[in-house]
């Protein structure tokens, strides 16, 4: 079990830690953000309780990520209905071994036909013992 502590974009704005959800590559918990430029980097920190480690790291986000976000395709629901209003989802994943990934997607999770999940950055976190 990992416990998210902080997700901060461009050293300026972040996501409340209570909005961090489960499942690598999914947006089980979401936060809507308006009037912010597409971020260039993200700094994350989380606690891995099983190892009693605090992981922390920073990932540079592809500077052309906003182009992918603006060109995301339509997708369809399991009912066959096609969604035409596409809102990009910026997904930050933190793995059990300190992996950090950033993706952009046209849907919040894998349960849609036509989902696009494009990786915009990755890195490896450092860790320290939780005291």
Short mmCIF file of the C-alpha atoms (twelve columns), coordinates in Angstrom:
data_MODEL
# 
_entry.id   MODEL 
# 
loop_
_atom_site.group_PDB 
_atom_site.id 
_atom_site.type_symbol 
_atom_site.label_atom_id 
_atom_site.label_alt_id 
_atom_site.label_comp_id 
_atom_site.label_asym_id 
_atom_site.label_seq_id 
_atom_site.Cartn_x 
_atom_site.Cartn_y 
_atom_site.Cartn_z 
_atom_site.pdbx_PDB_model_num 
ATOM 1   C CA . UNK A 1   0.000   0.000  0.000   1 
ATOM 2   C CA . UNK A 2   1.303   3.419  -0.924  1 
ATOM 3   C CA . UNK A 3   -0.012  6.677  0.490   1 
ATOM 4   C CA . UNK A 4   0.307   9.782  -1.649  1 
ATOM 5   C CA . UNK A 5   1.657   12.801 0.195   1 
ATOM 6   C CA . UNK A 6   2.042   15.459 -2.528  1 
ATOM 7   C CA . UNK A 7   1.825   16.059 -6.268  1 
ATOM 8   C CA . UNK A 8   3.094   19.520 -7.298  1 
ATOM 9   C CA . UNK A 9   3.345   20.839 -10.856 1 
ATOM 10  C CA . UNK A 10  5.987   23.415 -11.843 1 
ATOM 11  C CA . UNK A 11  6.668   24.242 -8.163  1 
ATOM 12  C CA . UNK A 12  3.470   26.328 -8.292  1 
ATOM 13  C CA . UNK A 13  0.273   24.328 -7.988  1 
ATOM 14  C CA . UNK A 14  -0.684  20.888 -6.836  1 
ATOM 15  C CA . UNK A 15  -3.305  18.314 -6.090  1 
ATOM 16  C CA . UNK A 16  -4.763  17.741 -2.618  1 
ATOM 17  C CA . UNK A 17  -3.363  14.472 -1.266  1 
ATOM 18  C CA . UNK A 18  -6.902  13.227 -0.616  1 
ATOM 19  C CA . UNK A 19  -7.463  13.247 -4.383  1 
ATOM 20  C CA . UNK A 20  -4.831  10.590 -4.996  1 
ATOM 21  C CA . UNK A 21  -6.467  7.291  -5.941  1 
ATOM 22  C CA . UNK A 22  -5.431  3.775  -6.827  1 
ATOM 23  C CA . UNK A 23  -4.425  1.930  -9.885  1 
ATOM 24  C CA . UNK A 24  -1.391  2.613  -12.043 1 
ATOM 25  C CA . UNK A 25  -2.368  4.440  -15.241 1 
ATOM 26  C CA . UNK A 26  -5.898  5.181  -14.028 1 
ATOM 27  C CA . UNK A 27  -7.582  8.271  -12.610 1 
ATOM 28  C CA . UNK A 28  -9.628  6.782  -9.791  1 
ATOM 29  C CA . UNK A 29  -9.607  10.158 -8.063  1 
ATOM 30  C CA . UNK A 30  -9.721  13.336 -10.136 1 
ATOM 31  C CA . UNK A 31  -9.235  17.053 -9.671  1 
ATOM 32  C CA . UNK A 32  -10.363 19.621 -12.227 1 
ATOM 33  C CA . UNK A 33  -7.858  22.363 -12.991 1 
ATOM 34  C CA . UNK A 34  -8.527  25.556 -14.927 1 
ATOM 35  C CA . UNK A 35  -6.448  28.547 -15.978 1 
ATOM 36  C CA . UNK A 36  -3.083  26.784 -15.613 1 
ATOM 37  C CA . UNK A 37  -0.543  26.318 -18.377 1 
ATOM 38  C CA . UNK A 38  0.316   22.755 -19.304 1 
ATOM 39  C CA . UNK A 39  2.970   21.708 -16.765 1 
ATOM 40  C CA . UNK A 40  6.633   21.155 -17.563 1 
ATOM 41  C CA . UNK A 41  7.450   19.022 -14.522 1 
ATOM 42  C CA . UNK A 42  5.871   17.286 -11.560 1 
ATOM 43  C CA . UNK A 43  7.296   16.591 -8.117  1 
ATOM 44  C CA . UNK A 44  5.774   13.743 -6.113  1 
ATOM 45  C CA . UNK A 45  6.170   12.272 -2.662  1 
ATOM 46  C CA . UNK A 46  4.557   9.152  -1.243  1 
ATOM 47  C CA . UNK A 47  4.851   6.721  1.645   1 
ATOM 48  C CA . UNK A 48  5.208   2.995  1.071   1 
ATOM 49  C CA . UNK A 49  3.951   1.601  4.353   1 
ATOM 50  C CA . UNK A 50  5.036   -1.981 3.598   1 
ATOM 51  C CA . UNK A 51  8.685   -0.882 3.403   1 
ATOM 52  C CA . UNK A 52  8.352   2.137  5.710   1 
ATOM 53  C CA . UNK A 53  9.943   4.332  3.039   1 
ATOM 54  C CA . UNK A 54  9.130   7.826  1.842   1 
ATOM 55  C CA . UNK A 55  9.700   8.093  -1.901  1 
ATOM 56  C CA . UNK A 56  10.263  11.465 -3.566  1 
ATOM 57  C CA . UNK A 57  11.182  12.558 -7.044  1 
ATOM 58  C CA . UNK A 58  10.629  14.851 -9.968  1 
ATOM 59  C CA . UNK A 59  9.791   14.098 -13.610 1 
ATOM 60  C CA . UNK A 60  10.137  16.386 -16.604 1 
ATOM 61  C CA . UNK A 61  6.976   16.384 -18.725 1 
ATOM 62  C CA . UNK A 62  7.271   16.334 -22.522 1 
ATOM 63  C CA . UNK A 63  7.160   19.986 -23.609 1 
ATOM 64  C CA . UNK A 64  4.864   18.976 -26.487 1 
ATOM 65  C CA . UNK A 65  2.393   17.288 -24.152 1 
ATOM 66  C CA . UNK A 66  -0.169  20.016 -24.651 1 
ATOM 67  C CA . UNK A 67  -0.235  19.150 -28.369 1 
ATOM 68  C CA . UNK A 68  -1.215  15.563 -27.536 1 
ATOM 69  C CA . UNK A 69  -3.801  16.851 -25.070 1 
ATOM 70  C CA . UNK A 70  -5.385  19.086 -27.728 1 
ATOM 71  C CA . UNK A 71  -5.598  16.301 -30.320 1 
ATOM 72  C CA . UNK A 72  -7.011  13.445 -28.253 1 
ATOM 73  C CA . UNK A 73  -9.536  11.359 -30.191 1 
ATOM 74  C CA . UNK A 74  -13.143 10.547 -29.349 1 
ATOM 75  C CA . UNK A 75  -13.909 7.390  -27.414 1 
ATOM 76  C CA . UNK A 76  -17.008 5.288  -26.812 1 
ATOM 77  C CA . UNK A 77  -18.728 3.897  -23.758 1 
ATOM 78  C CA . UNK A 78  -19.656 0.232  -23.338 1 
ATOM 79  C CA . UNK A 79  -23.141 1.219  -24.596 1 
ATOM 80  C CA . UNK A 80  -21.669 2.289  -27.940 1 
ATOM 81  C CA . UNK A 81  -22.354 5.994  -27.314 1 
ATOM 82  C CA . UNK A 82  -19.501 8.132  -28.671 1 
ATOM 83  C CA . UNK A 83  -18.168 10.952 -26.505 1 
ATOM 84  C CA . UNK A 84  -17.487 14.097 -28.491 1 
ATOM 85  C CA . UNK A 85  -16.515 16.461 -25.648 1 
ATOM 86  C CA . UNK A 86  -12.961 15.362 -24.918 1 
ATOM 87  C CA . UNK A 87  -11.231 16.642 -21.793 1 
ATOM 88  C CA . UNK A 88  -7.609  15.575 -21.307 1 
ATOM 89  C CA . UNK A 89  -6.666  13.641 -18.192 1 
ATOM 90  C CA . UNK A 90  -3.120  14.158 -16.940 1 
ATOM 91  C CA . UNK A 91  -2.298  11.000 -14.973 1 
ATOM 92  C CA . UNK A 92  0.621   10.694 -12.544 1 
ATOM 93  C CA . UNK A 93  1.558   7.168  -11.489 1 
ATOM 94  C CA . UNK A 94  3.742   6.154  -8.573  1 
ATOM 95  C CA . UNK A 95  4.965   2.552  -8.441  1 
ATOM 96  C CA . UNK A 96  5.897   0.311  -5.557  1 
ATOM 97  C CA . UNK A 97  9.579   0.326  -6.508  1 
ATOM 98  C CA . UNK A 98  9.820   4.095  -6.893  1 
ATOM 99  C CA . UNK A 99  8.772   4.412  -10.544 1 
ATOM 100 C CA . UNK A 100 7.139   7.687  -11.560 1 
ATOM 101 C CA . UNK A 101 5.174   7.994  -14.808 1 
ATOM 102 C CA . UNK A 102 3.159   10.804 -16.368 1 
ATOM 103 C CA . UNK A 103 0.562   10.123 -19.056 1 
ATOM 104 C CA . UNK A 104 -2.111  12.064 -20.910 1 
ATOM 105 C CA . UNK A 105 -5.353  10.280 -21.773 1 
ATOM 106 C CA . UNK A 106 -8.738  10.956 -23.306 1 
ATOM 107 C CA . UNK A 107 -10.525 8.861  -20.632 1 
ATOM 108 C CA . UNK A 108 -10.110 8.376  -16.890 1 
ATOM 109 C CA . UNK A 109 -9.675  4.585  -17.056 1 
ATOM 110 C CA . UNK A 110 -9.272  1.569  -19.317 1 
ATOM 111 C CA . UNK A 111 -12.989 0.720  -19.499 1 
ATOM 112 C CA . UNK A 112 -13.626 2.685  -22.719 1 
ATOM 113 C CA . UNK A 113 -13.225 1.812  -26.397 1 
ATOM 114 C CA . UNK A 114 -10.707 4.069  -28.118 1 
ATOM 115 C CA . UNK A 115 -8.752  4.997  -25.023 1 
ATOM 116 C CA . UNK A 116 -5.414  6.701  -25.651 1 
ATOM 117 C CA . UNK A 117 -2.752  6.611  -22.939 1 
ATOM 118 C CA . UNK A 118 0.339   8.510  -24.089 1 
ATOM 119 C CA . UNK A 119 3.422   8.622  -21.851 1 
ATOM 120 C CA . UNK A 120 4.795   12.134 -21.360 1 
ATOM 121 C CA . UNK A 121 7.569   11.430 -18.859 1 
ATOM 122 C CA . UNK A 122 9.083   8.909  -16.482 1 
ATOM 123 C CA . UNK A 123 11.671  8.721  -13.766 1 
ATOM 124 C CA . UNK A 124 12.897  6.941  -10.668 1 
ATOM 125 C CA . UNK A 125 12.267  8.310  -7.184  1 
ATOM 126 C CA . UNK A 126 14.749  8.330  -4.341  1 
ATOM 127 C CA . UNK A 127 13.740  7.187  -0.880  1 
ATOM 128 C CA . UNK A 128 14.432  7.728  2.792   1 
ATOM 129 C CA . UNK A 129 13.246  5.847  5.848   1 
ATOM 130 C CA . UNK A 130 10.019  7.019  7.429   1 
ATOM 131 C CA . UNK A 131 10.859  8.044  10.985  1 
# 
